[in-house]
Amino acid sequence: MNDLQTKQKELTSLRSEIQTLQQQKSSLDGEVAELRGLTEKIDTARKEYEELSKQVVETRETAILQEVGIYEYRHPLDDAPAYKARLTGISAQIKDSVKAGTAVQGSTNWTVNGSSREGARMVKEFSKLMLRAYNNEADNAVRSMKPYTLESSIARLVKAKETIVKLGGTMNIRVTDNYHRLRVEELELAADYLAKVAEQKEKDREERARLKEEEIARREFEREQERLRKEQAHYESTLATMREQGDEAAAAELEAKLNEIGDALDGLNRRSANIRAGHVYVISNVGAFGPDMVKIGMTRRLDPMDRVKELGDASVPFHYDVHALIFSDDAVGLETSLHHALADARVNYVNMRREFFRVHPTTVRTMLDGFGATVVEYIEEPEALEWRQSENTRRELLAAQEATAASAGS
């Protein structure tokens, strides 16, 4: 009897557990069904997103600039006028195509109320409307063109062409492939033209800067030559007087001085004639560019510091620090060798006249030794006095502000 009661209790307990499990199963089935529904919605949303992504063309300049590379010309020509002439020719072809009716095509057997004439008129009007929308897209792309937006501009134009095919599908309206090719070529030439103009402007600016530097150096040489010649004439006149007076000691001293002036004139003339001679400078600006960046250039100025001071004008917040000024009869060659050796550390890979390199000054010193350059003095750690004083002042101001805020809070 006891065994039977025990078994009945166990059976009751099992039935209760089964009922609980069934309830849990029903609950789980509901959650699974809900998850399946969510999964289906996610899949639908993903498909919709992918479809919309195909229709959207990325036009934000910030996003485009993040992936921009060095511009490659689609139609290599010699100069900007050549691109301008080619653009004029393409524009003429585009106008001729529109006038000839070969820019857009539509159905030839469309009827309206049984009238082929009315149908043809409707197709023609809709074709004009579609072509106007397409041309507006193309014209706007040309007006707002920047070389790095060429690909997105072409993509928008392709999308406009595809949209016209969809909207004009019932009448078979479409922009012809030949007309689309002309408008794409127009975009390519517009981008090429803008890139060439920018390139030419930069070259002209650099050439003006080079000629200005050469002119300043030439005038310095002429002034120094004039000064030495006047000094030479003065000593020659004094020497003649000393000889007339029989002062041989003074005459010998004046002759030695004249020899020095003669040597200086000869050296100046040789340096003036040698356009490759000059000073290579290694400078940095910690406050503007950080501790691991140097600028390496050359100047033919008699005093190379004049050029360094010019570089540290109002365009940078602090003056440059000089690590080395190296005179060389082939300063051009030494500068070129350093630039080639530091090619991987170059900051600007597009404009090679931007002579900044991401490297510590100590590395440059090692390279100079390897090239056999005569380095009289090399300062590895920049003084950067203005920057250090500014940083100290900034810390003091910040500390004062925090103290004021703490005092006000208490």
C-alpha positions in Angstrom: 0.0 0.0 0.0 2.8 2.4 0.9 4.5 1.5 -2.4 1.4 2.4 -4.3 1.0 5.7 -2.5 4.7 6.5 -3.1 4.3 5.7 -6.8 1.2 7.9 -7.1 3.1 10.8 -5.5 6.0 10.3 -7.9 3.5 10.2 -10.8 1.8 13.3 -9.7 5.2 15.0 -9.4 6.2 13.9 -12.8 3.0 15.1 -14.3 3.5 18.5 -12.7 7.1 18.6 -14.1 5.8 17.6 -17.5 3.2 20.4 -17.4 5.8 22.9 -16.3 8.1 21.8 -19.1 5.3 22.0 -21.6 4.6 25.5 -20.5 8.3 26.4 -20.8 8.3 24.8 -24.3 5.3 26.9 -25.3 7.0 30.0 -24.1 10.2 29.0 -25.9 8.3 28.2 -29.1 6.8 31.7 -28.9 10.2 33.3 -28.4 11.6 31.2 -31.3 8.8 32.3 -33.5 9.4 35.9 -32.5 13.2 35.5 -33.2 12.3 34.0 -36.6 10.1 37.0 -37.3 12.9 39.4 -36.3 15.4 37.4 -38.4 13.1 37.7 -41.4 12.7 41.4 -40.8 16.5 41.8 -40.5 17.0 39.9 -43.7 14.3 42.1 -45.5 15.9 45.2 -44.1 19.4 44.1 -45.2 18.1 43.4 -48.7 16.4 46.8 -48.8 19.6 48.4 -47.6 21.7 46.6 -50.2 19.2 47.7 -52.9 19.3 51.3 -51.7 23.1 51.2 -51.5 23.2 50.3 -55.2 21.1 53.3 -56.0 23.0 55.8 -53.8 26.3 57.3 -55.0 28.7 58.5 -52.3 29.2 62.3 -52.8 30.4 63.5 -49.5 33.8 65.1 -50.1 35.2 64.1 -46.7 34.5 60.4 -47.4 35.9 60.7 -50.9 39.1 62.5 -49.7 39.8 59.7 -47.2 40.4 57.3 -50.1 41.8 59.7 -52.7 45.1 58.8 -54.4 47.5 60.6 -56.7 45.5 61.9 -59.6 45.9 60.0 -62.9 45.2 61.8 -66.1 42.6 60.0 -68.3 43.6 61.9 -71.4 47.3 62.9 -71.1 47.9 66.2 -72.9 50.7 68.7 -72.8 49.2 71.7 -71.0 45.9 73.3 -69.9 45.2 75.1 -73.2 45.3 71.7 -74.9 42.6 70.4 -72.5 40.6 73.5 -73.0 40.6 73.0 -76.7 39.6 69.3 -76.4 36.8 70.3 -74.0 35.5 72.8 -76.6 35.5 70.1 -79.2 33.6 67.7 -77.0 31.0 70.4 -76.1 30.5 70.9 -79.9 29.9 67.2 -80.4 27.5 67.1 -77.5 25.4 70.0 -79.0 25.5 68.4 -82.4 24.2 65.1 -81.0 21.3 66.8 -79.3 20.4 68.8 -82.5 20.6 65.7 -84.6 18.3 63.8 -82.2 20.9 61.1 -81.5 21.3 61.9 -77.8 18.1 60.0 -76.7 15.9 57.4 -78.3 12.4 56.1 -77.7 9.7 53.8 -79.0 8.6 54.4 -82.6 5.4 52.5 -82.5 3.7 54.2 -79.5 0.1 55.3 -80.0 -2.3 57.5 -78.1 -6.0 56.9 -78.6 -5.0 54.9 -81.7 -3.0 57.8 -83.1 0.6 57.1 -84.1 1.2 60.8 -84.5 0.1 61.7 -81.0 2.1 58.7 -79.7 5.2 59.9 -81.5 4.7 63.4 -80.1 4.3 62.1 -76.6 7.4 60.0 -76.8 9.3 63.0 -78.2 8.2 65.2 -75.3 9.0 62.6 -72.7 12.4 62.0 -74.3 13.2 65.7 -74.1 12.2 65.8 -70.5 14.3 62.8 -69.7 17.3 64.2 -71.6 16.9 67.5 -69.8 17.2 65.7 -66.4 20.2 63.7 -67.6 21.9 66.9 -68.9 21.2 68.7 -65.7 23.1 66.0 -63.8 26.0 66.1 -66.3 26.2 69.9 -66.4 26.1 70.1 -62.6 28.9 67.5 -62.4 31.0 69.6 -64.7 30.4 72.8 -62.8 31.2 71.3 -59.4 34.0 69.1 -60.6 37.1 68.5 -58.6 39.7 66.1 -59.8 39.2 63.7 -56.8 35.4 63.6 -57.4 35.6 62.3 -60.9 34.7 58.7 -60.1 31.6 59.7 -58.0 30.5 62.2 -60.8 30.7 59.4 -63.4 28.8 57.1 -61.1 26.0 59.6 -60.6 25.8 60.1 -64.4 25.6 56.3 -64.9 22.8 56.2 -62.2 20.9 59.0 -64.0 21.2 57.0 -67.3 19.8 53.9 -65.6 17.0 55.8 -63.9 15.9 57.1 -67.3 15.8 53.6 -68.6 13.5 52.6 -65.7 11.2 55.6 -65.8 10.9 55.5 -69.6 10.7 51.7 -69.8 7.2 51.6 -71.2 8.2 53.9 -74.1 11.7 52.4 -74.4 13.2 55.8 -73.8 17.0 55.7 -73.1 20.1 57.9 -73.4 22.2 56.5 -76.3 25.5 54.9 -75.4 27.4 57.3 -77.8 25.9 60.4 -76.1 26.7 59.0 -72.7 30.3 58.3 -73.7 30.6 61.9 -74.9 29.4 63.3 -71.6 31.7 60.9 -69.6 34.6 62.0 -71.7 33.6 65.6 -70.9 33.8 64.9 -67.2 37.2 63.2 -67.6 38.6 66.2 -69.6 37.1 68.7 -67.1 38.9 66.8 -64.2 42.1 66.6 -66.3 41.9 70.3 -67.1 41.5 71.3 -63.4 44.3 69.0 -62.3 46.6 70.4 -65.0 45.8 74.0 -64.1 46.5 73.3 -60.4 49.8 71.6 -61.4 50.8 74.5 -63.6 50.0 77.0 -61.0 52.2 75.2 -58.5 55.0 74.9 -61.0 54.8 78.6 -61.8 54.8 79.5 -58.1 57.8 77.3 -57.5 59.6 78.9 -60.5 58.9 82.4 -59.2 60.2 81.4 -55.8 63.3 79.9 -57.4 63.9 83.0 -59.5 63.4 85.3 -56.6 65.9 83.3 -54.5 68.4 83.4 -57.4 67.9 87.1 -57.8 68.4 87.8 -54.1 71.6 85.7 -54.2 72.9 87.5 -57.3 72.4 90.9 -55.7 74.2 89.8 -52.6 77.1 88.6 -54.6 77.2 91.9 -56.5 77.1 93.9 -53.3 79.8 91.9 -51.7 82.0 92.1 -54.9 81.5 95.9 -55.0 82.4 96.2 -51.3 85.6 94.2 -51.8 86.6 96.2 -54.9 86.2 99.4 -53.0 88.2 98.0 -50.1 90.8 96.8 -52.6 91.0 100.3 -54.2 91.4 101.9 -50.8 94.2 99.6 -49.8 96.0 100.0 -53.2 95.8 103.8 -52.8 97.2 103.6 -49.3 99.9 101.1 -50.3 101.1 103.6 -53.0 101.3 106.3 -50.4 103.2 104.1 -47.9 105.7 103.2 -50.6 106.2 106.9 -51.6 106.9 107.6 -47.9 109.3 104.6 -47.7 107.3 102.9 -45.0 108.1 99.3 -46.0 106.6 97.7 -42.9 103.2 99.3 -43.5 103.5 98.5 -47.2 104.1 94.8 -46.4 101.1 94.7 -44.1 98.9 96.4 -46.8 100.1 93.9 -49.4 99.1 91.0 -47.2 95.7 92.6 -46.8 95.4 93.1 -50.5 96.2 89.4 -51.1 93.4 88.5 -48.7 91.0 90.7 -50.5 92.1 89.3 -53.9 91.6 85.7 -52.6 88.1 86.7 -51.3 87.2 88.1 -54.7 88.4 85.0 -56.5 86.5 82.8 -54.2 83.4 84.9 -54.5 83.7 84.9 -58.3 84.1 81.1 -58.4 81.1 80.7 -56.1 79.0 83.1 -58.1 79.8 81.2 -61.3 79.1 77.8 -59.8 75.3 77.6 -59.6 75.5 74.4 -57.7 77.5 75.8 -54.8 75.7 76.9 -51.6 74.5 75.8 -48.2 72.4 72.8 -47.4 70.3 73.5 -44.3 68.7 71.1 -41.9 66.1 72.8 -39.8 63.1 71.8 -37.6 60.1 73.4 -35.9 59.0 71.4 -32.9 56.2 73.7 -32.0 54.7 73.5 -35.5 55.4 70.0 -36.6 56.6 68.0 -33.6 60.0 66.5 -32.6 60.4 64.0 -35.4 60.2 66.2 -38.5 62.9 68.2 -40.4 63.1 70.4 -43.4 66.1 69.9 -45.7 66.8 72.4 -48.4 69.6 74.5 -50.0 70.3 78.2 -50.6 72.9 80.1 -52.5 72.6 83.1 -50.2 75.9 84.5 -48.8 74.3 84.3 -45.4 72.1 81.1 -45.3 70.5 82.3 -42.1 68.7 85.0 -44.2 66.8 82.2 -46.0 66.1 80.3 -42.7 64.6 83.5 -41.2 62.4 83.9 -44.3 61.0 80.4 -43.9 60.1 81.1 -40.2 57.9 84.0 -41.1 54.2 84.4 -40.1 53.2 81.2 -41.9 54.4 79.1 -38.9 53.8 79.9 -35.2 57.4 79.6 -34.2 60.9 80.3 -35.7 62.8 77.4 -37.1 65.7 75.9 -35.2 68.9 75.2 -37.2 70.6 71.8 -36.8 73.2 72.3 -39.5 74.4 74.7 -42.2 76.7 72.8 -44.6 78.6 74.6 -47.3 79.3 72.5 -50.4 80.6 73.2 -53.9 77.8 70.8 -55.0 75.0 71.7 -52.6 72.4 70.7 -55.2 73.9 67.2 -55.3 74.1 66.9 -51.5 70.5 68.0 -51.1 69.3 65.6 -53.7 71.2 62.7 -52.1 69.6 63.4 -48.7 66.2 63.7 -50.3 66.6 60.3 -52.0 67.9 58.6 -48.9 64.9 59.9 -46.9 62.3 59.1 -49.7 60.4 56.7 -47.4 60.2 59.4 -44.7 58.9 62.1 -47.0 55.7 63.9 -45.8 54.3 65.1 -49.1 54.6 62.5 -51.9 52.8 64.7 -54.4 54.7 67.9 -54.4 58.4 67.1 -54.2 59.3 70.7 -53.5 57.8 70.3 -50.0 61.1 69.3 -48.4 59.7 67.9 -45.1 60.7 64.5 -43.8 59.3 62.6 -40.8 62.6 61.7 -39.2 64.6 62.7 -36.1 67.6 65.2 -36.7 70.0 62.6 -35.4 69.3 60.3 -38.3 70.2 63.1 -40.8 73.5 63.7 -39.0 74.4 60.0 -39.6 73.5 60.3 -43.3 75.6 63.4 -43.7 78.6 61.5 -42.3 77.9 58.8 -44.8 77.9 61.2 -47.7 81.2 62.7 -46.6 79.8 66.2 -46.0 81.9 68.6 -44.0 79.8 69.3 -41.0 81.4 72.1 -38.9 78.7 72.0 -36.2 75.5 69.9 -35.8 72.9 70.5 -33.1 70.9 67.4 -32.5 68.4 68.7 -30.0 66.5 71.9 -31.0 66.4 74.8 -28.6 62.8 75.6 -29.6 62.9 78.5 -27.0 59.6 80.2 -28.0 57.7 76.9 -28.0 59.0 75.8 -24.6 58.3 79.2 -23.1 54.8 79.1 -24.6 54.2 75.6 -23.2 55.3 76.8 -19.7 53.0 79.8 -19.9 50.1 77.5 -21.0 50.7 75.1 -18.1 50.8 78.1 -15.7 47.5 79.5 -17.1 45.9 76.1 -16.9 47.0 75.6 -13.3 45.7 79.1 -12.4 42.3 78.3 -14.0 42.0 75.0 -12.1 42.9 76.7 -8.8 40.2 79.4 -9.5 37.7 76.7 -10.3 38.6 74.8 -7.1 38.3 77.9 -5.0 34.9 78.8 -6.5 33.7 75.2 -5.9 34.6 75.3 -2.2 
